[in-house]
Amino acid sequence: MTTTLMIFQAVVSILLIVLVLLQFGKGAEAGLLSGGGESIMTGAQQGNILSKATVVLSILFMGNSVLLSKIQSEKATSSLLDNEAPVARPLNTDAMDTKAAPTAAPTEAPAAEGTDAKKEAAPTEAPKAE
């Protein structure tokens, strides 16, 4: 049934494209089909019939599209994107902070014996300028 509906969708799409291309605009004096004195219908009748056919085909197109999407959604049990990670970071940064494990402050390594370790340590206060 799905294959039949998809073929019907393709036929309706092609007919709808052809009908839209056959119609003439508001400023045009003659459409693609009007060929002078040998035309059967006048310009007003031709436009009326083409516009009605376009409306009917567009309703068929939309209805068939909705029907096909409902059929496909009933068949699908999972999405391709179910296992994908989100692309963007969360907007709430507080949520990220609560999930992260708290880290302890780094402790200083014990100083080695001797005077070299004392010289390498940074002074706690800046020298006063006089």
C-alpha positions in Angstrom: 0.0 0.0 0.0 2.9 2.4 0.8 4.4 1.8 -2.6 1.1 2.6 -4.3 0.7 5.8 -2.3 4.3 6.9 -3.1 3.7 6.3 -6.8 0.4 8.3 -6.5 2.4 11.1 -4.7 4.9 11.2 -7.6 2.2 11.4 -10.2 0.3 14.1 -8.3 3.6 16.1 -7.8 4.4 16.0 -11.5 0.9 17.0 -12.5 0.9 19.9 -10.0 4.2 21.2 -11.3 2.9 21.1 -14.9 -0.3 22.8 -14.0 1.5 25.6 -12.1 3.8 26.1 -15.1 0.9 26.3 -17.5 -0.9 29.1 -15.7 -0.2 32.6 -16.5 0.5 35.4 -14.1 -1.5 38.5 -13.4 0.4 40.7 -15.7 0.7 38.2 -18.5 -1.7 38.5 -21.4 -1.4 34.9 -22.6 -0.5 31.7 -20.9 1.5 28.9 -22.4 -1.6 27.1 -23.8 -3.3 30.1 -25.5 -2.2 30.1 -29.1 -4.3 32.8 -30.7 -7.6 32.2 -32.5 -7.5 28.4 -32.5 -7.9 28.0 -28.7 -11.1 26.4 -27.6 -11.5 28.3 -24.3 -11.0 31.9 -23.7 -8.3 33.1 -21.3 -10.7 33.6 -18.4 -12.2 30.1 -18.7 -8.8 28.5 -19.1 -7.5 30.3 -16.0 -10.5 29.2 -14.0 -10.2 25.5 -15.0 -6.4 25.5 -14.4 -6.8 27.2 -11.0 -9.5 24.7 -9.9 -7.4 21.7 -11.0 -4.4 23.2 -9.1 -6.5 23.5 -5.9 -7.7 19.9 -6.3 -4.2 18.5 -6.9 -2.7 20.5 -4.1 -5.4 19.1 -1.7 -4.6 15.6 -2.9 -0.9 16.2 -2.5 -1.2 17.5 1.1 -3.6 14.7 2.1 -1.4 12.0 0.6 1.6 13.5 2.3 -0.1 13.4 5.7 -1.3 9.9 5.1 2.2 8.7 4.1 3.8 10.3 7.2 1.2 8.7 9.5 1.9 5.3 7.9 5.7 5.7 8.2 5.5 6.9 11.8 3.5 3.9 12.9 6.1 1.6 11.3 9.1 3.3 13.0 9.9 2.1 16.5 13.1 4.0 17.0 14.9 7.0 15.6 18.3 7.2 14.0 19.1 10.0 16.5 18.3 8.1 19.7 21.9 7.2 20.4 23.4 10.5 19.4 24.9 12.9 22.0 23.6 16.4 22.1 25.5 18.9 20.0 25.2 22.0 22.2 26.1 22.4 25.9 23.2 22.8 28.3 22.1 26.4 28.8 22.0 26.0 32.6 25.6 25.9 33.9 24.5 25.1 37.4 23.3 21.7 36.4 26.7 20.9 35.0 28.4 22.0 38.3 26.3 19.8 40.4 27.0 16.7 38.3 30.8 17.3 38.4 32.7 15.6 41.2 34.1 18.1 43.7 37.9 18.3 43.5 40.2 18.9 46.4 42.6 21.8 46.5 46.1 20.7 45.5 48.5 20.3 48.4 52.1 21.3 48.4 54.7 18.6 48.2 56.8 18.3 51.3 60.0 20.4 51.1 63.3 18.5 50.7 65.9 18.9 53.4 68.4 21.6 52.9 68.4 25.3 52.0 67.7 24.8 48.3 64.0 24.0 48.8 63.6 27.2 50.9 65.1 29.4 48.3 62.8 28.0 45.5 59.6 28.7 47.5 57.8 31.8 46.4 57.7 34.7 49.0 54.3 35.2 50.5 54.6 39.0 50.6 56.0 41.4 48.0 59.1 43.4 49.1 58.2 46.9 50.2 59.5 49.6 47.9 61.1 52.5 49.6 
